Amino acid sequence: MKDMVSTRADHEIAHGKKLVKKDPALLWGWGTPSGKVRALRRAAMIATGANLRPGTRALEIGCGTGIFTEMFAQSGAQLVAVDISADLLKQAKARHFSAGRVQFLEKRFEECEFDGPFDAIIGSSVLHHLDLESALPRIYKLLKPNGIMSFAEPNMLNPQVFAERKLNFLPCFWYVSPDEIAFFRYRLRSILRKLGFENVTVEPFDWLHPATPNEWINAVSSIGSVMEKIPLLREFAGSLYICCCRSQ
C-alpha cells in the first residue's frame, strides 16, 4: 500500500510539471467565460457548506494554483492550503493574499503535520486524486467535533468524466493524471457514513460546460438548474457536491 501511495504521489508531481507548461486554469475548465462562472458557483457552494467566515480555520487540500484558495480567502477565514506540486504552488503563492490569511504547505496531504484540528476541511476536484483509504480517515481525524468537510468532485456517471477516466490512454485526455478517479455518489455516501461522518450530503450538480459560448451561459445555466432537479437525469451532471460533518 505504501509503495502504491508513493507511486501515486510521484505521478501527481510529474503531472503538475506538465500542467504548468500550459495554462492550468484552461486545462481544468476554469479559465473560459463559462468556466469562471462555474468556478464562482462551485467556490460559493463549498464555502457556504463549510460555513467559512472570519474566525473559521480551514484546511484546503489540493489548492493547486490557488484559483479556489483566492475565492475561499474572501470569506475572511484563515486558510492552510496544501498541495503536492511545487510547480502549481509557485503560481498560488504569486496571488495577492492578505497578510497572514493563507499558509501554503508543499507536501502530500497524508504526510503533512498540521496544527489541527480544523473547523472545516475543503477542496475542489482533489479527493479523486488521493488514496481514499488513508485520506478520508485523516480528514475525519483532523476535524473538530462537528467540523465540516465540504468538497466538489467529478461525477463518474457524467459521460465526459467517464470517458476521461476509462480512456485516459488517448492523447486527447493527456491532462488527466494516471491515477485519478471519479465518484459514484451513493457509493461515496456509504463510505463516508461508515467512517462515522454525519449529515452526509452527496448531490449531483453542474450542467454548464467550460466550452459554452459566452452568449449562451445564462440560458444553459437556467436549463441546468432545472435539470439538477429532475430525477434520474440529474444523476448525469458533471460534478458532485459533498458535505458532511464529524460527529461530536
Protein Blocks (a to p, Z undefined) as FASTA:
>chain_A
ZZmmmmmmmmmmmmmmmmmmmcfklmnopmbmklmmmmmmmmmmmmmmnopaehiacdde
hklnommmmmmmmnopacddddfblklmmmmmmpccdehkaccddddfklpccddddfbd
cdehkllmpcfklmmmmmmmmpcehiacddddddfklmklmmmmmmmmpmklmmpcfkbc
cddfklmmmmmmmnopahiacddehjbdfklcfklmmmmmmmmmmmmmmghjlmmpmbdc
ddddddZZ
